[in-house]
Every structure is written in C-alpha cells, then in structure tokens.
Amino acid sequence: MAVSEYVDGSGASWLSGEMTTHPRYRIITIACAAIAASAMSMASAAADAAGPISTLDLTVSSGEQPKPDAQQITLTCDPAGGTHEKSEAACAALDGVNGSFGDLTADPTVVCVQIYDPVTVTANGTWRGTPVQWQRTFANSCALHAGTAGIF
C-alpha cells in the first residue's frame, strides 16, 4: 500500500489515513491555549484580590435572649446586597471596624429615653473569610439603632 497525502484548503493533511496538522496551525492553537490560560489566571487573581464575599445573618429579638422566630435579614458585602435595605451603608460601617461588631461606637448625637425594653441582636456568618458569631442585648430599640450604625 502506497502512502498518499491529501491536503485540503485548511492546511490539514492526511497521511496513510491519519490526520496531521500544518505547523502554523499548531502554533496558532498553542498561542490560543496560552492566551486563554493567562486570561483565566488573571480573572482568578482579580477575584482573590477582592477577597472573599462577606455574608452575615442578622437577627433582632425582643427580650434578653435571641428567639427562634426573630426577625432575620441577610447582609452580603463585596459586593453589597442581601435582604438588608441599606446594605451599602451597613457594609461601609462594618468596613470601618474591619467587621468587628464589638468595635462599633454609639452615635453621640442620639439621645434615647431611659426605658428598659430589651432588644437582643445576633450576627452570624463570615466577614472576608473570618467566622463571625456576635450577640448583644441593648436596653431598647433606640439604643440598638444608635449603637450599631444602622446595621440592624
């Protein structure tokens, strides 16, 4: 059986029934693969630079203990979202204290009445990859809003 070669218009050729590719097409294929791998690497690096997404489940309960039927919302940051009505402002407030709820300071311009009607809040989830588990009871809802920068 004689070896015959057939070359079509694309530059591909068949020798003895096996397809071989013209060298310039091999180079183009390798270059495309390298570009695709580089693009994927840059996209991954950009995602890593932004940091992990922060997701927090926030609850508000009347009384001195959290309750199973507490009002619950979800706050996501990086990018801001979730079911929180003011997620951008809440994320900015947490950004200012590096996600540490205990470092939030009370707004000194807010004056609350001295009536004890306790409200307990919790925050559970992650802040930029770090686990968060926080709970605090405030004297009343005014003290809650003044002391948590609008996060709850």
Secondary structure, DSSP 8 states (H G I E B T S, - for coil): ----EEE-TTS-EEETTEEE--HHHHHHHHHHHHHHHHHHHHHHHHHHHH---EEEEEEEEESSS--TT-EEEEEEETTTEES-TTHHHHHHHHHHTTT-GGG----TT---------EEEEEEEEETTEEEEEEEEESSHHHHHHHTTT--
